[in-house]
Each structure stands twice: as structure tokens, then as C-alpha cells.
Amino acid sequence: MFRRKYHNLNVIEISSQQLVDNYKNLQKKYGTQIAPVLKSNAYGHGITLIAKILDDKNCPFFCVDSLFEAYQLQKAGIKTKILVMGYIHPDSLKTKKLPFSFAVSTLQTLRTLQTFQSQAPIHLFVDTGMHREGFLLKDLPNIENVEGLMTHLATYKNQMQLNNFKKVQEKISAKYVHPGNVWRVGLELYKDVLTFKATIAQIKELQKGDKVGYDFTFTTPKKMKIGIVSAGYNDGVDRKLSNISPFVGRVSMNMCAVDMSKFPGKKEGDQIVLPIKNEILFPYETLIHLNPLTKRVESC
């Protein structure tokens, strides 16, 4: 009896070697421990796959945004400690004892944790000037035994914020499980790790002056071959890439068209690497919009 193998039209390849190299290079760059940020499906790379690759690298902890993400890692058997950095509704902390650490930005969260999760390590989140999450300096709670003290910098090594953070360090007595600084690193960790491959569903030869895509936004300047590819903005190919080489015409929901001269030797049914990362696009936004249902595979 033969098993039929399902052919994935779109595949996201994750280079484990590049990821590990990035992690080691960041340790050298900052001269301290690195805590990988795995929120938002590890910036689109696949939260459980990334966690499994880094799980034996002695990371101080993995940073996630929500309890849901923490449970994903727990279910996957991840051994590295998990720090939940985002807001959690207090009711979600009252159900059972949780094996995670928590970033605390409000008195309500602090009191709920102290009442229902007294065993949980706390990272006190301080607003040193970015004015997003965190306690304002004037509102710091009077607690002593915390696992970590954390802040979020608006810009790299923002001196005003670093000075404020130092003042907080001097003001409170904190017991650190991990002595010294720990840098939470997101996008830097994922540089050149991901490759997006999609399948050419059809190739057609067009004449000069032919139109392509919704609203006819592309007109062929000469006789040319285009490929209809099995990925669109539902898959993470941003519509802003419309009519930017190699894309021709508007990116559709589940497909796009490309100039086949950019993919010599490719035929119908072949996979091609789509350049979804472009200098005109914000990389965070591009990567986290990759469809979480697209198959992620580990490559060397």
C-alpha cells in the first residue's frame, strides 16, 4: 500500500545554523546573556520550531507576549524558562498554578500574582521614558524580592532611559536569578534565517501592451513571460510589493504574478524563492504577517 504524500505549495524554511550563529554573535556583540523574543509566532518564523532549535543553548529564558504562547511552548516540551511579557487578564491567573515568570506593569497584575501565583517569579517592568507598558518611576511599588528588573528602550542604548533605569536599580533591592544584564533580542536574532518558497502554478507568454492583475496596474513593456505563483497577501506577500520587481501587477489574496526572467530555468510546478523582505517594507510587519498555517521546516 502506497502512502500519498501531500505537496506543500508554500514552505517557509528556517536555517537552524544561521539562527544559532546569530544568537552566538549577539552574545558577543552585547557581552551578556541573550533572551530570545519569541512573541508573535517568533516574528513569523514559527514559535515552537525556533524554541526547539534554541532550547539547548542555555538561554536565560524565552520571552513571549501571552499565556497562549507560553502554553504553546509548554505543550511542545520546551525546557527553557518562559517569561510572559504582555498583559494578562487577572481572571486568567486565577485558574491554576503556572510554571512561568511574569512581567508586571500594573498594581492589579502584581496583586493578582501575589494572591494566586505566589510561586511565580516576577520581573518588574519599569517605564523609563518610552511611555508604553511599565510602572512610571513615581509609581514604583514597594516590593523587594523580584527575579528581574526590566524596561523597554525606544532607541538603542537611549541614554536618558538607561540613566533612569540605573536610578531604579539603585532605588529598589532586587534579587536577580541571572546576575548582570540580560538583553531581550527580537528582530536581530532572525536576520537571514527565513526563506519563503512558493510554487509556480502557471506560466504564460504575454505580448507588449498586455495588462496584468486587478485594476490593470501593470502593462507589459515588451513581450514577456509571467508566472502565476501560489502565494498572496493571505500568505504574507505584502500588497505593497505590487509592481516591485519581480512582482508584476497587484498582489492578490492567494496568488501573485512574477516576471519569469528573474527565475531562469524554472517551470510550472517548480518552487521559487519569493523576495518578501524589501527595503520599502518594515521588516517586523512583513515577517509577522506570514501565515502561521504555512508549513515551517528546518534547514541547515
Helices and strands as residue ranges (DSSP letters): E 11-15, H 16-30, E 33-36, H 39-43, H 47-54, E 62-64, H 67-75, E 82-84, G 90-93, E 101-104, H 107-116, E 122-127, E 135-136, G 137-139, E 148-150, H 159-171, E 182-185, G 187-190, E 194-206, E 211-212, G 214-216, E 218-219, E 224-229, G 239-241, E 247-248, E 256-259, G 260-262, E 271-273, H 283-288, E 295-299
